[in-house]
Amino acid sequence: MKVVIIGAGAVGSSIGRELLSHGHEVLMIDQKPEVVGRSGLKGAQWLFGDACEISVLREAHLEDKDVAVSATGDDKVNLVVSLLAKTEFGVKRTVGRVNNPKNDWMFDDSWGVDVAVSTPRLMTALVEEAVEIGDVVRLLTLQTGVSSLVEFTVPEDSKLIGKALGRVPWPQDATVVAILRDERPITPSPDDVLEAHDEIFLITTIEAERILREVLQSK
C-alpha cells in the first residue's frame, strides 16, 4: 500500500514507523528538512514543502497513493489537504487528525475526510472502555455523522450470555466485525455464542446507536 503522511511530527512519524514496519510504502511531507533526523524513520521517502500547495501534492504524485494521512498539528492544514487529496487527486482514503475537539464537526466527507481521528475523543473512549463494562463506547467515527466503530464489553448479568450472534436482534445498520475473548480476536459468525467479558466490536450508523444500546444493555 502506498501512503502519504503530511506532518512529520511525533504523531506523523509514529504512524510512518508503524506502516513501514508492516511493509507499506511511505512518503512523508513536511516543510522542515530538519525533521528527517529526529523522526527516526528508516526507509521512508521525503518531500519538503507546503502540502496546502497543489504543486507540492503534484510533486508527491498523490494520484498514485492509496491513502493520505493529514497528521499536522494544525486543523486548517489537515482539512485543506484532505479536501485536495480527495477532490483534486482522487485518493481513495483520507485520514484527518483532529487537534481541537471544537473542530470535530468539520472533519467529514464534505471536507474530503473519510476517517477523523480525535486524540481527546480516543483517549476518552479508552478510559470509558476500561471502566464502563456494559456500556457502548464509541471508539472512532468513520465519515463523521454517518457511521462509527463502537465497542461493548458483555457484563456478567447480560441476557446476551449463551446466545448465538445470529439470534441477537441487531439493528439493520449495525454489523459485528470482531469479538475479543481472552485477548484473542475472533472472526464473528452467526453460530458464535457470546460469553461474559467478551468485547464486541461493531460498525454502526450514528442513528442506529440508540437501538444498539437498547439491544446490548437489556437485562
C-alpha positions, 0 to 999 in steps of 0.5 A: 500500500502506498501512503502519504503522511503530511506532518512529520511530527511525533504523531506523523512519524509514529504512524510512518514507523508503524506502516513501514514496519508492516511493509507499506510504502511511505512518503512523508511531507513536511516543510522542515528538512530538519525533521528527517533526523529526529523522526527516526524513520528508516526507509521512508521517502521525503518531500519538503514543502507546503502540502496546502500547495497543489504543486507540492501534492503534484510533486508527491504524485498523490494520484498514485497513493492509496491513502493520505494521512493529514497528521499536522498539528494544525486543523486548517492544514489537515482539512485543506489537504484532505479536501485536495487529496480527495477532490483534486487527486482522487485518493481513495482514503483520507485520514484527518487528525483532529487537534481541537475537539471544537473542530470535530464537526468539520472533519467529514466527507464534505471536507474530503475526510473519510476517517477523523481521528480525535486524540481527546475523543480516543483517549476518552473512549479508552478510559470509558472502555476500561471502566464502563463494562456494559456500556457502548463506547464509541471508539472512532467515527468513520465519515463523521455523522454517518457511521462509527466503530463502537465497542461493548464489553458483555457484563456478567448479568447480560441476557446476551450470555449463551446466545448465538450472534445470529439470534441477537436482534441487531439493528439493520445498520449495525454489523459485528466485525470482531469479538475479543475473548481472552485477548484473542480476536475472533472472526464473528459468525452467526453460530458464535455464542457470546460469553461474559467479558467478551468485547464486541466490536461493531460498525454502526450508523450514528442513528442506529446507536440508540437501538444498539444500546437498547439491544446490548444493555437489556437485562 
